[in-house]
Amino acid sequence: MKTVRISPGPAAAHAFRLGVGAGALVGLVGIGLLYWVGGLTLAFVAYALVCLFPVYLVFVAAALSVWLGYDKDATALRPVVREK
């Protein structure tokens, strides 16, 4: 039996944007809180914002895409053929 795949709708797109925004806010607040408490130096805060924060956002987006149904597997692929 074939699995029926329904594409996510506009509510999922809104939830994805909201989730990425909330994840970014949580990450920035976490970095700011650690700097304020004294757990991070200014140099490491700059490193975290430039190098680590984008990677964190990719993981947040990947988790949200799986949760909201944007993930695709090998069965969703179709061959591309150009007709002459």
C-alpha positions in Angstrom: 0.0 0.0 0.0 1.3 3.4 -0.9 1.7 6.1 1.7 -0.3 9.2 1.0 1.8 12.4 1.5 -0.1 15.6 2.1 2.0 18.7 1.6 2.0 21.2 4.5 -0.2 24.2 4.2 0.0 27.8 5.1 -0.5 27.1 8.8 2.7 25.0 8.8 4.6 27.7 6.9 3.5 30.3 9.6 4.4 27.8 12.4 7.9 27.3 10.8 8.5 31.1 10.6 7.3 31.5 14.1 9.4 28.6 15.4 12.6 29.8 13.7 12.0 33.3 15.1 11.4 31.9 18.6 14.5 29.7 18.3 16.6 32.6 17.3 15.2 34.7 20.2 15.9 31.9 22.7 19.5 31.5 21.3 20.2 35.2 21.5 18.7 35.5 25.0 20.8 32.5 26.1 24.0 34.0 24.8 23.2 37.4 26.3 22.3 35.9 29.7 25.5 33.9 29.8 27.5 37.1 29.0 25.6 39.0 31.6 26.2 36.4 34.3 29.9 36.3 33.4 30.0 32.8 31.8 31.2 34.2 28.5 33.8 36.7 27.5 33.1 39.3 24.8 35.4 37.5 22.4 33.5 34.2 22.8 30.2 36.0 22.4 31.4 37.4 19.1 32.6 33.9 18.1 29.3 32.4 19.2 27.3 34.9 17.2 29.4 34.6 14.0 30.2 30.9 14.0 28.0 28.9 16.3 24.6 30.8 16.1 24.0 30.1 12.3 24.7 26.4 12.9 22.2 26.4 15.8 19.6 28.0 13.5 20.2 25.3 10.9 19.5 22.6 13.6 16.4 24.5 14.7 15.1 24.7 11.1 15.8 21.0 10.5 14.0 20.0 13.7 11.0 22.2 12.8 10.9 20.9 9.2 10.7 17.3 10.3 8.1 18.1 13.0 5.9 20.1 10.6 6.1 17.6 7.7 8.5 19.4 5.3 11.0 16.5 5.3 11.2 14.4 2.1 12.6 11.0 1.7 13.8 9.0 -1.4 10.3 8.2 -2.4 9.5 11.9 -3.0 12.2 12.1 -5.7 11.3 12.0 -9.4 13.7 11.8 -12.3 14.1 15.0 -14.3 13.8 14.4 -18.0 14.0 17.2 -20.6 12.0 16.4 -23.7 13.5 17.3 -27.0 
